[in-house]
């Protein structure tokens, strides 16, 4: 393996890790769990139920 190939491999690994980290951060930022007072619709085994 040449040095250039190893460098490219390391670069792609870094890019993949950064993209995964950004996706994880965006999912954490967008997902907010609602409290019982705020949650009006519950979904489950029998479908949607208005609470």
C-alpha positions as CSV (number, residue, x, y, z in Angstrom):
1,X,0.0,0.0,0.0
2,X,1.3,3.4,-0.9
3,X,1.3,6.3,1.4
4,X,-1.2,8.2,-0.7
5,X,-3.7,5.3,-0.5
6,X,-3.4,5.1,3.3
7,X,-3.9,8.9,3.5
8,X,-7.0,8.7,1.4
9,X,-8.4,5.9,3.5
10,X,-7.8,7.8,6.7
11,X,-9.4,10.9,5.1
12,X,-12.6,8.9,4.2
13,X,-12.8,7.4,7.7
14,X,-12.6,10.9,9.2
15,X,-15.3,12.2,6.8
16,X,-17.6,9.2,7.7
17,X,-17.1,9.7,11.4
18,X,-17.9,13.5,11.1
19,X,-21.0,12.8,9.0
20,X,-22.3,10.2,11.6
21,X,-21.6,12.7,14.4
22,X,-23.5,15.5,12.6
23,X,-26.5,13.2,12.0
24,X,-26.5,12.1,15.6
25,X,-26.3,15.7,16.8
26,X,-29.2,16.8,14.5
27,X,-31.4,13.8,15.7
28,X,-30.7,14.7,19.3
29,X,-31.5,18.4,18.6
30,X,-34.8,17.6,16.8
31,X,-36.1,15.0,19.1
32,X,-37.8,16.3,22.2
33,X,-39.9,14.1,24.4
34,X,-43.2,15.7,25.4
35,X,-44.6,15.5,28.9
36,X,-48.0,14.0,29.7
37,X,-49.6,17.4,29.8
38,X,-48.4,18.2,26.3
39,X,-49.0,14.8,24.6
40,X,-52.5,14.7,23.2
41,X,-52.3,11.7,20.9
42,X,-50.9,8.3,22.0
43,X,-50.0,5.7,19.4
44,X,-49.7,2.0,20.3
45,X,-51.0,-1.4,19.8
46,X,-54.6,-0.4,18.9
47,X,-53.7,2.7,16.9
48,X,-54.1,6.3,17.7
49,X,-56.1,7.4,20.8
50,X,-56.8,11.0,21.7
51,X,-56.1,11.5,25.4
